[in-house]
Amino acid sequence: MTGLIAKRITEIRQELPPHVRLIAVTKQVSVDAIRQAYVAGVRDFAESRIQEADQKIAQLQDLPDITWHLIGHLQSNKVKRALELFTWIHSVDSLKLAQRLDRLAAELSRQPQVCLQVKLAPDPDKYGWIVPELLADLPQLEACKSLKIQGLMTIVPLGLSRSNTLAVFENTRNLADKINQQAETNLCLQELSMGMSNDYPLAVEAGATMIRLGRTIFGERTP
């Protein structure tokens, strides 16, 4: 494994535009493998679950310039710990969660960078706003002054064709553009967190600024 992770990271970076942020997803990945990715130049790492992240972050305190991203569904009872552990939260998927994050962030004197998770294709297994609900909630989201709302995040449903996958990513970009052009909102959505190991080239083609790669960097996970 030693050297293979670095080789994969080099190959990925060679095909990415310079403005696209490579986030290494470390779910079920060892601390040693994370350190290899760090040595290879990665500074952005993502976890899906608070408990697993808590353990790894504690073991990596000697690497102070890591930026940690939460990409999994966040339960309301884990919000406080998420704010303590993560700089970025990509999975803000409801107004209720955003408002709870905002309240606790103010209490903790934190200003987390967040993405709003949107669902641009029907998927019972995924969380997130559908477009009409998000547009209706924008005024209340803008009132969340402790959150730095930076962009949108989406996850494509499994089994979509290449063209339909690309359409989901393009629709996410178009939604961000639509929100940015609305005179009644001051939100400025510059980030598009979209694309994983099986579809990130399409996401980059559609305008992704952050891609979330696990298997492509670390290989198949062993539970």
LUMDREN-877268 format. One record per residue (C-alpha): x negated, y negated, z negated; residue in one letter; residue number from 1. Coordinates in steps of 0.2 Angstrom, whole numbers. Layout:
N
<rec <X, Y, Z>, a, NUM>
...
//
This chain:
223
<rec <0, 0, 0>, m, 1>
<rec <-14, -12, -4>, t, 2>
<rec <-17, -23, 11>, g, 3>
<rec <-1, -17, 20>, l, 4>
<rec <9, -31, 11>, i, 5>
<rec <-3, -44, 16>, a, 6>
<rec <-3, -38, 34>, k, 7>
<rec <16, -38, 35>, r, 8>
<rec <16, -56, 28>, i, 9>
<rec <3, -62, 40>, t, 10>
<rec <14, -54, 55>, e, 11>
<rec <30, -62, 49>, i, 12>
<rec <22, -79, 46>, r, 13>
<rec <15, -79, 64>, q, 14>
<rec <32, -78, 71>, e, 15>
<rec <40, -90, 60>, l, 16>
<rec <42, -109, 64>, p, 17>
<rec <32, -119, 51>, p, 18>
<rec <47, -127, 43>, h, 19>
<rec <55, -110, 38>, v, 20>
<rec <52, -105, 20>, r, 21>
<rec <48, -87, 17>, l, 22>
<rec <56, -80, 2>, i, 23>
<rec <50, -63, -4>, a, 24>
<rec <65, -53, -12>, v, 25>
<rec <58, -43, -26>, t, 26>
<rec <73, -32, -31>, k, 27>
<rec <66, -15, -37>, q, 28>
<rec <48, -21, -32>, v, 29>
<rec <34, -19, -44>, s, 30>
<rec <24, -33, -52>, v, 31>
<rec <9, -27, -44>, d, 32>
<rec <17, -28, -27>, a, 33>
<rec <23, -46, -31>, i, 34>
<rec <5, -50, -35>, r, 35>
<rec <-1, -43, -19>, q, 36>
<rec <11, -54, -10>, a, 37>
<rec <6, -69, -20>, y, 38>
<rec <-13, -66, -15>, v, 39>
<rec <-7, -66, 3>, a, 40>
<rec <0, -83, 1>, g, 41>
<rec <18, -81, -4>, v, 42>
<rec <24, -93, -18>, r, 43>
<rec <43, -91, -16>, d, 44>
<rec <51, -75, -24>, f, 45>
<rec <69, -70, -26>, a, 46>
<rec <78, -59, -38>, e, 47>
<rec <97, -53, -38>, s, 48>
<rec <99, -49, -57>, r, 49>
<rec <94, -59, -72>, i, 50>
<rec <88, -44, -82>, q, 51>
<rec <76, -38, -69>, e, 52>
<rec <70, -56, -66>, a, 53>
<rec <67, -59, -84>, d, 54>
<rec <55, -45, -86>, q, 55>
<rec <45, -49, -71>, k, 56>
<rec <44, -68, -74>, i, 57>
<rec <37, -64, -91>, a, 58>
<rec <24, -53, -84>, q, 59>
<rec <19, -66, -71>, l, 60>
<rec <17, -81, -82>, q, 61>
<rec <-2, -83, -77>, d, 62>
<rec <5, -88, -59>, l, 63>
<rec <12, -105, -63>, p, 64>
<rec <15, -111, -45>, d, 65>
<rec <28, -97, -41>, i, 66>
<rec <45, -104, -37>, t, 67>
<rec <59, -92, -42>, w, 68>
<rec <75, -90, -33>, h, 69>
<rec <91, -82, -38>, l, 70>
<rec <100, -74, -24>, i, 71>
<rec <113, -62, -32>, g, 72>
<rec <130, -65, -39>, h, 73>
<rec <129, -75, -55>, l, 74>
<rec <141, -70, -69>, q, 75>
<rec <147, -85, -80>, s, 76>
<rec <140, -77, -95>, n, 77>
<rec <122, -77, -88>, k, 78>
<rec <122, -95, -82>, v, 79>
<rec <112, -102, -96>, k, 80>
<rec <98, -89, -94>, r, 81>
<rec <98, -92, -75>, a, 82>
<rec <95, -110, -77>, l, 83>
<rec <80, -106, -89>, e, 84>
<rec <72, -94, -76>, l, 85>
<rec <76, -100, -59>, f, 86>
<rec <72, -116, -49>, t, 87>
<rec <84, -112, -35>, w, 88>
<rec <101, -104, -36>, i, 89>
<rec <107, -99, -19>, h, 90>
<rec <123, -90, -24>, s, 91>
<rec <134, -104, -31>, v, 92>
<rec <150, -96, -24>, d, 93>
<rec <164, -105, -32>, s, 94>
<rec <169, -122, -39>, l, 95>
<rec <171, -114, -56>, k, 96>
<rec <153, -108, -56>, l, 97>
<rec <147, -124, -50>, a, 98>
<rec <155, -134, -64>, q, 99>
<rec <149, -122, -77>, r, 100>
<rec <131, -123, -70>, l, 101>
<rec <133, -142, -70>, d, 102>
<rec <139, -143, -88>, r, 103>
<rec <125, -131, -95>, l, 104>
<rec <111, -139, -84>, a, 105>
<rec <116, -156, -92>, a, 106>
<rec <114, -148, -109>, e, 107>
<rec <97, -140, -105>, l, 108>
<rec <91, -156, -96>, s, 109>
<rec <89, -146, -80>, r, 110>
<rec <92, -150, -62>, q, 111>
<rec <93, -134, -52>, p, 112>
<rec <92, -134, -33>, q, 113>
<rec <107, -125, -27>, v, 114>
<rec <115, -118, -11>, c, 115>
<rec <133, -116, -9>, l, 116>
<rec <137, -98, -4>, q, 117>
<rec <149, -97, 11>, v, 118>
<rec <159, -83, 19>, k, 119>
<rec <160, -86, 38>, l, 120>
<rec <166, -69, 42>, a, 121>
<rec <179, -58, 32>, p, 122>
<rec <169, -47, 20>, d, 123>
<rec <178, -40, 4>, p, 124>
<rec <160, -35, -3>, d, 125>
<rec <154, -53, -3>, k, 126>
<rec <157, -68, -13>, y, 127>
<rec <158, -86, -7>, g, 128>
<rec <169, -100, -1>, w, 129>
<rec <179, -99, 15>, i, 130>
<rec <178, -115, 25>, v, 131>
<rec <195, -123, 20>, p, 132>
<rec <192, -120, 2>, e, 133>
<rec <174, -127, 2>, l, 134>
<rec <180, -143, 12>, l, 135>
<rec <194, -146, -1>, a, 136>
<rec <182, -144, -16>, d, 137>
<rec <168, -156, -9>, l, 138>
<rec <174, -171, -20>, p, 139>
<rec <173, -160, -36>, q, 140>
<rec <156, -153, -31>, l, 141>
<rec <149, -170, -27>, e, 142>
<rec <154, -174, -45>, a, 143>
<rec <142, -161, -52>, c, 144>
<rec <128, -173, -55>, k, 145>
<rec <116, -161, -63>, s, 146>
<rec <115, -150, -48>, l, 147>
<rec <104, -154, -33>, k, 148>
<rec <116, -147, -19>, i, 149>
<rec <103, -144, -5>, q, 150>
<rec <112, -133, 7>, g, 151>
<rec <122, -118, 12>, l, 152>
<rec <119, -99, 10>, m, 153>
<rec <127, -85, 19>, t, 154>
<rec <126, -66, 20>, i, 155>
<rec <132, -57, 36>, v, 156>
<rec <143, -43, 34>, p, 157>
<rec <136, -26, 38>, l, 158>
<rec <139, -18, 55>, g, 159>
<rec <142, -34, 65>, l, 160>
<rec <135, -35, 83>, s, 161>
<rec <120, -45, 88>, r, 162>
<rec <131, -59, 96>, s, 163>
<rec <143, -59, 81>, n, 164>
<rec <129, -60, 68>, t, 165>
<rec <121, -75, 78>, l, 166>
<rec <139, -83, 78>, a, 167>
<rec <140, -82, 59>, v, 168>
<rec <123, -91, 57>, f, 169>
<rec <128, -104, 70>, e, 170>
<rec <144, -107, 62>, n, 171>
<rec <135, -109, 45>, t, 172>
<rec <124, -122, 53>, r, 173>
<rec <139, -131, 61>, n, 174>
<rec <148, -131, 44>, l, 175>
<rec <133, -140, 36>, a, 176>
<rec <132, -152, 50>, d, 177>
<rec <151, -156, 48>, k, 178>
<rec <149, -159, 30>, i, 179>
<rec <134, -170, 32>, n, 180>
<rec <144, -181, 45>, q, 181>
<rec <159, -183, 33>, q, 182>
<rec <160, -202, 28>, a, 183>
<rec <169, -198, 12>, e, 184>
<rec <155, -187, 5>, t, 185>
<rec <137, -191, 0>, n, 186>
<rec <131, -173, 1>, l, 187>
<rec <116, -170, 12>, c, 188>
<rec <114, -152, 16>, l, 189>
<rec <97, -149, 23>, q, 190>
<rec <94, -131, 19>, e, 191>
<rec <101, -116, 27>, l, 192>
<rec <97, -100, 17>, s, 193>
<rec <102, -86, 29>, m, 194>
<rec <93, -71, 37>, g, 195>
<rec <87, -55, 29>, m, 196>
<rec <76, -41, 34>, s, 197>
<rec <88, -34, 47>, n, 198>
<rec <93, -50, 55>, d, 199>
<rec <81, -64, 51>, y, 200>
<rec <76, -68, 69>, p, 201>
<rec <94, -72, 73>, l, 202>
<rec <95, -83, 58>, a, 203>
<rec <79, -93, 63>, v, 204>
<rec <86, -95, 80>, e, 205>
<rec <102, -102, 73>, a, 206>
<rec <92, -115, 62>, g, 207>
<rec <88, -106, 46>, a, 208>
<rec <76, -115, 34>, t, 209>
<rec <74, -101, 22>, m, 210>
<rec <74, -83, 25>, i, 211>
<rec <75, -69, 11>, r, 212>
<rec <65, -54, 15>, l, 213>
<rec <63, -38, 5>, g, 214>
<rec <60, -22, 15>, r, 215>
<rec <51, -31, 29>, t, 216>
<rec <38, -36, 16>, i, 217>
<rec <38, -22, 3>, f, 218>
<rec <44, -7, 13>, g, 219>
<rec <58, 4, 8>, e, 220>
<rec <63, 2, -11>, r, 221>
<rec <62, 17, -22>, t, 222>
<rec <75, 15, -36>, p, 223>
//
